[in-house]
């Protein structure tokens, strides 16, 4: 999956909170965020997601999708959603096995959660990655200034050549200054030499998808 592609359909076994989303309606923006009960960064991001949902109200629908794995069950997810109450102030769904996870996370080659996918007004994938920059992304998607092509270029920055990656990021920064928050994250990743997601997953198991 690349930025600009049509978003895949959701495959949901049970809606744990909020009204079911049967399709991505044209003219509306959606956030599909993947989380798990064992993922501490996911839990830490819940208040932020709730605040975003409250801020954008009827313009954006946030859907937290949790998928089955060796540490994550429907029962655990239901208990957490009930216990969190307004801390999870957005729609929550239980995946159909791992169908939705595979359609989004697997297709986009994303290895870490929480991971959020923004679906724009045309049903296209505008952004995928950490939810910490959603405020900026959503504002641009809603007002029509989000540069999906520039974001796609960011996702294709070389992972095995830091010098080439920095050069490409510099070029994107010059053309699309609004990408600054995302570019900063990529520069930091290069500085930390995080180029092997599998190795990073072994060091930080609470960030991985738990497949």
Residue pairs with C-beta under 8 A, 6 or more apart in sequence:
1 8
1 104
1 107
1 108
1 109
1 125
1 128
2 108
2 125
2 152
2 155
3 125
3 126
3 127
3 128
3 148
3 149
3 151
3 152
3 155
4 124
4 125
4 126
4 148
4 149
4 152
5 124
5 125
6 123
6 124
6 125
7 24
7 30
7 32
7 104
7 117
7 119
7 123
7 124
7 125
8 100
8 103
8 104
8 107
9 23
9 103
10 21
10 32
10 63
10 65
10 93
10 100
11 95
11 96
11 99
11 100
11 103
12 20
12 65
12 93
12 94
12 95
12 96
12 100
13 74
13 94
13 95
13 96
13 97
14 74
14 93
14 94
15 91
15 92
15 93
15 94
16 66
16 77
16 78
16 81
16 92
16 93
16 94
17 81
17 88
17 90
17 91
17 92
18 63
18 90
18 91
18 92
19 91
21 30
21 61
21 63
21 91
21 93
24 30
24 119
24 123
26 121
26 122
26 123
27 121
28 59
28 60
28 61
28 121
29 56
29 59
29 60
29 61
29 118
29 119
29 120
29 121
29 138
29 141
29 142
30 60
30 61
30 62
30 63
30 118
30 119
31 49
31 52
31 60
31 61
31 62
31 63
31 116
31 117
31 118
31 119
31 131
31 134
31 138
32 63
32 65
32 100
32 104
32 116
32 117
32 119
33 45
33 49
33 62
33 63
33 64
33 65
33 114
33 115
33 116
33 117
33 131
34 64
34 65
34 66
34 67
34 101
34 104
34 105
34 113
34 114
34 115
34 116
34 209
35 42
35 43
35 45
35 46
35 64
35 65
35 66
35 113
35 114
36 42
36 66
36 67
36 69
36 71
36 72
36 113
36 209
36 210
37 66
37 71
37 72
37 73
37 76
37 77
37 80
38 71
38 72
38 206
38 210
39 113
39 114
39 206
39 207
39 210
40 206
41 113
41 114
41 206
41 207
42 113
42 114
45 114
45 131
45 132
46 64
46 84
46 87
46 88
47 87
48 131
48 132
48 134
49 62
49 64
49 88
49 89
49 90
49 131
49 134
50 86
50 87
50 88
50 89
50 90
52 60
52 62
52 134
52 135
52 138
53 60
53 61
53 62
53 89
53 90
54 89
55 135
56 138
56 142
59 142
60 138
60 142
61 90
61 91
62 90
62 91
63 90
63 91
63 92
63 93
64 88
64 90
64 91
64 92
64 93
65 92
65 93
65 94
65 95
65 100
65 101
65 104
66 72
66 77
66 92
66 93
66 94
66 95
67 94
67 95
67 97
67 98
67 100
67 101
67 209
68 74
68 95
68 97
68 98
69 98
69 209
69 210
69 211
70 210
71 210
72 210
74 94
77 92
77 94
78 94
81 88
81 92
93 100
95 101
98 211
101 209
101 211
104 110
104 117
104 128
105 111
105 113
105 115
105 209
108 117
108 125
108 128
110 128
110 129
110 209
111 197
111 198
111 201
111 208
111 209
112 197
112 200
112 201
112 204
112 207
112 208
112 209
113 207
113 208
113 209
113 210
114 130
114 131
115 128
115 129
115 130
115 131
116 127
116 128
116 129
116 130
116 131
116 134
117 125
117 127
117 128
118 125
118 126
118 127
118 128
118 134
118 137
118 138
118 141
119 125
119 126
120 126
120 141
120 146
120 148
121 141
124 148
126 137
126 141
126 146
126 148
126 151
127 137
127 141
127 146
127 148
127 151
128 155
129 182
129 185
130 185
133 181
133 182
133 185
136 178
136 181
137 146
140 146
140 147
140 178
145 178
147 176
147 178
147 179
150 172
150 175
150 176
150 179
151 179
151 182
153 168
153 172
154 169
154 172
154 179
154 182
154 183
154 186
157 165
157 168
157 169
157 186
158 164
158 165
158 168
159 165
159 195
160 195
162 190
162 193
162 195
165 186
165 190
166 187
166 190
169 183
169 186
169 187
172 179
172 183
173 179
173 180
173 183
189 195
194 200
200 207
201 207
201 208
